[in-house]
Amino acid sequence: MTIEQLKAKFIEKFGKGEVSGYFSPGRVNLIGEHTDYNGGFVFPCALSFGIYCLIRKTDRKTVRFASLNMPFVAEVKVEDLNKAIGKEWVNYPIGVFAQFMKKGITFDKGADMLFYGDVPTGAGLSSSAALEVVTGVAINDMYGFGIDKIELAKMGQKAEHEYALVNCGIMDQFVSAMGKKDHAVFLNCDTLAYDLVPVKLDGVKIVISNTNSPHKLDSGKYNERVAECQAAVKAIQPFKQISALGEISWEDFLKVEDKIENTTVRNRARHVVSEIKRTEDAVKFLKAGNLVKFGELMNGSHDSLRDDYEVTGFELDTMVEEGRGNWYPNDWWRLWWLYRQSGEK
């Protein structure tokens, strides 16, 4: 849908007048899975599709929310922009408004807001983070608050925690706010230090493939993995002072992993710590133009997610095995990235 078509839809819903438009992208993570909420490294890139927000400030004391993807609409008083509405999609933008209010910001005027997404919902490409970020960017710009994009990303993460009840890391919101065309973001999720790395794939394609297995962060399994990682940290602390798994090297982890008595918790920690190392190594190989080694690390990432973190599922495992079976003797350079988006991830 073009921006002109979106504007026409906005006018159809809210009447004639000036309209401002904003866009935030979805993302795909090349490597570094389930490391962000453990203070580790991730390596995502922004996509060309995401979430659009069309907005107009009004003199009313309410904000009207509508979406071209969802039937539910709402009109909320400005003083109630920190109150959730059931389990509806509007809680994502409302959660962002709430973060502005937590900073002592008050809204003396309302707005009309229309959202549209061409990033598939539930496909593991972070439509919720894109929705949060585009809301923050639109509010920040329209009301002239002057908050920088990294802070807006953190506000989006807090909105997800508090209004979607998902204990997500910062990766999705960060890359939606800070991503750049033809680059991936090498992000330290502890310090938020980042590097925009050019993605040069001469003769190679990255394939984003749909398993049709719904991706639901709020299924409970995500928060369960977060709790298991926290349990691993507690088990390691008597032997190595850390506050997150991202603070221990792979070499040091090997010295203490047998101290984690719970086998499941040990496996979760093994994935996270090894994945952090894989991510660091993968970025080095990509910068050096060694796509073969980069691809081998991506394969190792999937195997670790399947065996130690147990978040892949039948559909994704099948797709990966099929992809790996399509290698030919003269195609040594072929890199397949079958983006993981199982319902348990």
Backbone torsions as a table, in degrees:
resi	resn	phi	psi	omega
1	MET	NA	131.2	-177.9
2	THR	-78.8	163.9	178.9
3	ILE	-64.0	-33.1	178.0
4	GLU	-67.5	-38.1	176.6
5	GLN	-66.0	-38.8	177.9
6	LEU	-64.7	-41.0	177.8
7	LYS	-62.8	-39.2	178.0
8	ALA	-63.2	-40.0	177.2
9	LYS	-64.9	-39.3	178.5
10	PHE	-62.0	-47.6	-179.6
11	ILE	-63.9	-36.9	177.2
12	GLU	-59.9	-37.5	-177.7
13	LYS	-85.7	-39.1	-169.2
14	PHE	-118.3	-3.5	178.6
15	GLY	96.7	170.9	-174.9
16	LYS	-74.0	158.3	179.1
17	GLY	142.2	174.2	179.0
18	GLU	-66.1	142.0	-179.4
19	VAL	-133.4	136.0	175.1
20	SER	-109.2	143.4	-177.3
21	GLY	-123.1	145.4	-178.8
22	TYR	-139.3	156.4	-178.7
23	PHE	-142.0	137.5	170.8
24	SER	-130.7	136.0	-173.6
25	PRO	-83.5	156.4	164.3
26	GLY	-76.0	-175.5	-178.7
27	ARG	-146.4	157.8	168.3
28	VAL	-124.3	138.7	179.8
29	ASN	-99.2	118.2	-178.2
30	LEU	-69.3	-43.2	176.9
31	ILE	-164.1	153.2	-177.0
32	GLY	107.6	58.8	-175.3
33	GLU	-94.2	129.7	178.9
34	HIS	63.6	29.0	175.2
35	THR	-103.5	-20.1	-172.1
36	ASP	-66.7	-43.2	-180.0
37	TYR	-79.8	3.0	173.7
38	ASN	-108.8	13.1	177.1
39	GLY	72.0	25.6	-178.1
40	GLY	-102.9	-164.2	-179.6
41	PHE	-95.9	146.6	173.1
42	VAL	-132.9	164.3	-177.2
43	PHE	-143.5	68.6	-179.5
44	PRO	-93.9	168.7	170.6
45	CYS	-138.1	150.2	179.3
46	ALA	-76.8	153.6	-179.3
47	LEU	-107.7	168.0	-179.0
48	SER	-83.2	-7.0	174.3
49	PHE	-118.9	153.3	-174.1
50	GLY	-173.4	-136.1	-175.7
51	ILE	-122.4	132.3	175.8
52	TYR	-101.9	144.6	173.8
53	CYS	-130.8	122.2	172.3
54	LEU	-106.0	133.9	-171.1
55	ILE	-142.5	146.6	174.6
56	ARG	-141.2	126.9	174.4
57	LYS	-72.8	147.3	-179.5
58	THR	-131.9	169.6	175.7
59	ASP	-87.9	-4.5	177.5
60	ARG	-71.1	162.9	177.6
61	LYS	-99.9	31.0	178.6
62	THR	-136.2	158.9	171.5
63	VAL	-116.0	126.7	177.7
64	ARG	-100.9	130.7	-178.3
65	PHE	-114.4	134.2	174.2
66	ALA	-147.1	156.6	179.8
67	SER	-137.8	144.4	174.2
68	LEU	-83.1	-6.8	179.9
69	ASN	-102.7	-24.9	-175.3
70	MET	-125.0	141.3	-176.6
71	PRO	-76.6	-24.0	-174.5
72	PHE	-68.9	133.2	174.7
73	VAL	-124.3	157.7	-178.5
74	ALA	-149.3	151.3	170.9
75	GLU	-127.6	120.8	-170.8
76	VAL	-122.8	132.7	175.7
77	LYS	-63.3	146.5	-176.0
78	VAL	-60.8	-31.8	179.3
79	GLU	-75.9	-10.9	-179.2
80	ASP	-107.1	16.8	-177.4
81	LEU	-76.2	13.4	173.2
82	ASN	-121.3	18.8	-177.6
83	LYS	-116.8	122.8	-179.2
84	ALA	-67.4	154.3	177.3
85	ILE	-119.0	96.9	178.5
86	GLY	52.2	-132.2	177.1
87	LYS	-118.8	34.6	-174.8
88	GLU	-83.7	160.1	-178.7
89	TRP	-60.5	-26.4	-177.3
90	VAL	-64.8	-13.8	178.1
91	ASN	-64.8	-24.0	176.9
92	TYR	-66.9	-54.9	175.8
93	PRO	-66.8	-35.1	176.9
94	ILE	-61.8	-40.1	177.8
95	GLY	-60.4	-33.5	177.5
96	VAL	-72.1	-45.0	174.1
97	PHE	-53.2	-41.1	-178.3
98	ALA	-61.3	-34.5	179.7
99	GLN	-68.1	-35.5	174.3
100	PHE	-64.7	-41.9	-178.7
101	MET	-65.4	-32.2	177.3
102	LYS	-64.7	-23.6	177.9
103	LYS	-84.8	6.2	-179.8
104	GLY	87.0	9.2	-179.9
105	ILE	-83.1	133.0	175.6
106	THR	-114.7	151.6	-178.7
107	PHE	-109.4	108.3	-180.0
108	ASP	-86.3	-14.2	176.8
109	LYS	-131.0	152.6	-179.1
110	GLY	-94.3	-162.5	-177.7
111	ALA	-162.5	162.2	167.7
112	ASP	-110.4	133.9	-176.3
113	MET	-134.4	127.4	177.0
114	LEU	-121.3	129.5	-177.9
115	PHE	-113.9	147.3	173.7
116	TYR	-147.3	134.0	179.1
117	GLY	-122.9	134.3	170.8
118	ASP	-109.3	7.8	169.4
119	VAL	-87.8	126.3	-174.5
120	PRO	-60.8	128.0	177.0
121	THR	-67.8	134.4	177.6
122	GLY	77.7	12.7	-178.1
123	ALA	-97.6	6.9	178.3
124	GLY	76.8	20.0	-178.2
125	LEU	-111.7	18.4	170.0
126	SER	66.4	49.9	174.9
127	SER	-65.3	-34.3	-179.0
128	SER	-67.2	-42.2	178.7
129	ALA	-64.3	-41.3	178.1
130	ALA	-62.1	-37.6	177.9
131	LEU	-64.6	-43.3	179.4
132	GLU	-65.1	-44.4	-177.1
133	VAL	-68.2	-44.2	-178.5
134	VAL	-65.1	-33.4	175.8
135	THR	-64.0	-47.0	180.0
136	GLY	-61.7	-43.6	-179.6
137	VAL	-64.6	-42.8	-179.3
138	ALA	-65.0	-46.9	179.2
139	ILE	-62.0	-46.9	-177.0
140	ASN	-59.2	-42.3	-177.7
141	ASP	-75.8	-46.1	-176.2
142	MET	-65.8	-37.3	-178.1
143	TYR	-95.3	-4.4	174.4
144	GLY	67.7	43.3	-176.7
145	PHE	-83.5	-22.2	174.9
146	GLY	72.1	28.6	179.2
147	ILE	-86.6	136.6	-176.9
148	ASP	-75.0	163.7	-171.9
149	LYS	-67.5	-33.5	178.7
150	ILE	-65.2	-40.7	177.2
151	GLU	-66.0	-37.2	176.6
152	LEU	-63.2	-37.4	177.1
153	ALA	-63.6	-42.5	179.0
154	LYS	-65.9	-35.4	176.6
155	MET	-66.0	-37.3	176.3
156	GLY	-64.1	-40.1	177.8
157	GLN	-62.1	-44.1	179.2
158	LYS	-63.8	-36.2	176.4
159	ALA	-61.6	-40.7	178.5
160	GLU	-64.3	-42.7	179.2
161	HIS	-61.3	-46.5	-168.0
162	GLU	-90.7	-26.6	-174.9
163	TYR	-114.6	-18.0	171.6
164	ALA	-108.9	-9.2	177.6
165	LEU	59.8	37.5	176.6
166	VAL	-115.3	124.0	-176.8
167	ASN	-84.6	58.6	-175.0
168	CYS	-74.7	159.7	171.3
169	GLY	-81.6	-170.2	-174.2
170	ILE	-92.4	-9.5	-171.2
171	MET	-53.4	-52.9	-170.3
172	ASP	-61.9	-48.2	-179.7
173	GLN	-67.1	-36.4	-177.4
174	PHE	-64.8	-48.9	-177.2
175	VAL	-70.4	-29.9	176.1
176	SER	-64.6	-35.7	-179.7
177	ALA	-83.5	-33.5	-167.7
178	MET	-116.0	-0.5	-177.8
179	GLY	-63.4	156.2	-178.8
180	LYS	-137.3	143.4	-179.0
181	LYS	-55.2	135.0	176.7
182	ASP	64.7	21.7	178.2
183	HIS	-134.0	153.0	167.7
184	ALA	-109.5	158.7	-176.4
185	VAL	-107.4	112.8	174.6
186	PHE	-89.2	105.1	-168.3
187	LEU	-117.7	129.5	168.5
188	ASN	-87.1	109.1	-173.3
189	CYS	-75.1	-7.9	175.7
190	ASP	-85.0	-50.6	-175.7
191	THR	-97.1	-16.5	-173.8
192	LEU	67.1	15.2	168.7
193	ALA	-67.6	139.1	-176.3
194	TYR	-145.7	160.0	179.3
195	ASP	-135.8	129.0	175.3
196	LEU	-86.3	111.8	-173.6
197	VAL	-104.5	121.8	177.0
198	PRO	-59.4	136.0	177.3
199	VAL	-104.0	101.9	-179.5
200	LYS	-109.8	114.8	-172.2
201	LEU	-125.9	57.2	-179.5
202	ASP	-59.5	120.3	178.8
203	GLY	77.8	6.9	-175.4
204	VAL	-131.3	145.2	176.7
205	LYS	-121.8	143.7	170.1
206	ILE	-96.3	125.7	-178.0
207	VAL	-106.0	121.3	172.4
208	ILE	-99.9	112.9	-170.3
209	SER	-121.6	142.4	-174.0
210	ASN	-97.0	120.2	177.1
211	THR	-81.9	-11.4	-174.7
212	ASN	60.6	24.8	172.5
213	SER	-105.1	112.8	-169.9
214	PRO	-57.4	137.7	179.1
215	HIS	-97.5	117.5	-178.4
216	LYS	-133.4	101.6	179.1
217	LEU	-63.3	-30.1	-174.7
218	ASP	-89.4	17.6	-178.8
219	SER	-71.4	-12.6	-177.8
220	GLY	105.2	-30.2	-178.9
221	LYS	-68.5	-33.9	178.5
222	TYR	-62.4	-52.1	179.6
223	ASN	-63.2	-30.2	177.0
224	GLU	-64.4	-42.0	178.5
225	ARG	-66.1	-38.0	176.9
226	VAL	-58.8	-45.6	-179.5
227	ALA	-64.6	-38.2	178.8
228	GLU	-65.3	-37.8	177.2
229	CYS	-66.9	-38.0	177.3
230	GLN	-65.4	-35.8	176.5
231	ALA	-65.6	-36.9	177.7
232	ALA	-64.0	-41.7	178.2
233	VAL	-59.3	-44.6	179.6
234	LYS	-63.0	-36.1	-179.9
235	ALA	-70.3	-30.3	-178.3
236	ILE	-83.4	-28.9	-171.6
237	GLN	-54.0	-36.2	178.2
238	PRO	-64.5	-17.1	-175.6
239	PHE	-113.6	-21.0	179.8
240	LYS	-152.8	120.3	-175.8
241	GLN	-75.5	102.4	177.6
242	ILE	-135.0	156.7	174.5
243	SER	-114.6	-8.3	177.4
244	ALA	-155.6	155.1	-178.5
245	LEU	-64.2	-22.7	178.7
246	GLY	-68.8	-7.7	-177.2
247	GLU	-94.3	-3.2	-178.9
248	ILE	-113.8	135.0	179.6
249	SER	-76.0	162.4	177.3
250	TRP	-60.6	-40.9	-179.3
251	GLU	-63.9	-43.1	179.2
252	ASP	-71.0	-32.9	178.2
253	PHE	-63.1	-40.2	-179.9
254	LEU	-60.3	-26.1	-179.5
255	LYS	-78.4	-21.4	-174.3
256	VAL	-121.4	-2.6	-173.6
257	GLU	-62.2	-29.6	179.2
258	ASP	-71.3	-9.2	176.5
259	LYS	-79.1	-14.3	177.3
260	ILE	-86.4	102.0	-171.2
261	GLU	-69.9	-37.0	-179.2
262	ASN	-73.9	118.1	-175.1
263	THR	-60.7	-42.2	-179.5
264	THR	-63.2	-46.0	179.3
265	VAL	-62.8	-39.5	178.3
266	ARG	-61.8	-43.1	179.7
267	ASN	-63.2	-41.6	179.2
268	ARG	-60.3	-44.7	180.0
269	ALA	-64.9	-38.8	-179.9
270	ARG	-60.7	-42.6	177.8
271	HIS	-60.8	-49.9	-173.7
272	VAL	-60.7	-49.2	-175.9
273	VAL	-67.9	-40.5	178.5
274	SER	-69.4	-33.4	179.9
275	GLU	-67.8	-36.5	176.9
276	ILE	-61.6	-43.7	178.0
277	LYS	-65.2	-42.6	178.3
278	ARG	-59.2	-39.3	-178.4
279	THR	-66.2	-45.4	177.5
280	GLU	-59.6	-45.1	-179.5
281	ASP	-66.0	-39.2	-178.4
282	ALA	-62.2	-41.1	179.2
283	VAL	-63.9	-40.9	178.1
284	LYS	-61.5	-43.9	-179.3
285	PHE	-68.0	-38.4	179.0
286	LEU	-64.4	-42.9	178.8
287	LYS	-62.2	-32.4	-179.9
288	ALA	-84.0	-3.7	-179.8
289	GLY	78.4	15.9	-179.2
290	ASN	-94.1	85.8	-175.7
291	LEU	-75.6	-23.7	177.8
292	VAL	-64.1	-49.6	179.1
293	LYS	-65.5	-37.7	177.5
294	PHE	-59.5	-44.6	178.6
295	GLY	-65.8	-37.5	177.8
296	GLU	-62.2	-38.3	178.5
297	LEU	-69.0	-34.9	176.4
298	MET	-65.8	-38.8	175.0
299	ASN	-62.9	-42.8	177.8
300	GLY	-62.4	-34.5	177.5
301	SER	-61.8	-47.1	179.4
302	HIS	-61.3	-44.5	-177.9
303	ASP	-61.6	-39.1	178.8
304	SER	-67.9	-40.1	177.5
305	LEU	-65.3	-34.6	179.4
306	ARG	-73.0	-46.4	-169.6
307	ASP	-91.3	-43.3	-175.6
308	ASP	-95.2	-36.8	-177.6
309	TYR	-97.8	-19.3	175.2
310	GLU	53.3	56.9	-178.6
311	VAL	-130.4	16.3	-175.2
312	THR	-93.4	-65.8	-178.8
313	GLY	100.8	163.0	-173.6
314	PHE	-60.2	-45.4	-174.9
315	GLU	-62.7	-46.9	-178.1
316	LEU	-68.3	-43.7	179.1
317	ASP	-59.3	-40.8	178.8
318	THR	-63.6	-44.4	-179.2
319	MET	-63.5	-41.0	179.7
320	VAL	-64.9	-44.1	179.9
321	GLU	-62.9	-38.7	176.9
322	GLU	-64.0	-41.5	178.7
323	GLY	-63.7	-42.4	179.7
324	ARG	-67.8	-24.7	-180.0
325	GLY	-77.8	-7.9	-177.5
326	ASN	-96.6	25.2	176.6
327	TRP	-88.1	139.8	179.2
328	TYR	-121.9	155.5	-175.7
329	PRO	-52.3	-38.4	-177.6
330	ASN	-91.3	1.4	-178.8
331	ASP	-105.9	42.0	-177.0
332	TRP	-62.5	-20.8	-176.5
333	TRP	-88.4	-5.2	-171.8
334	ARG	-69.6	129.2	179.3
335	LEU	-118.1	119.0	177.8
336	TRP	-107.7	128.1	171.5
337	TRP	-122.2	103.7	179.3
338	LEU	-94.7	98.0	-168.8
339	TYR	-61.2	126.7	-176.9
340	ARG	-75.7	131.0	-179.4
341	GLN	-153.1	38.2	-179.9
342	SER	-68.9	162.5	-178.7
343	GLY	-64.7	-19.2	-178.7
344	GLU	-92.0	-11.2	-172.1
345	LYS	-68.9	NA	NA
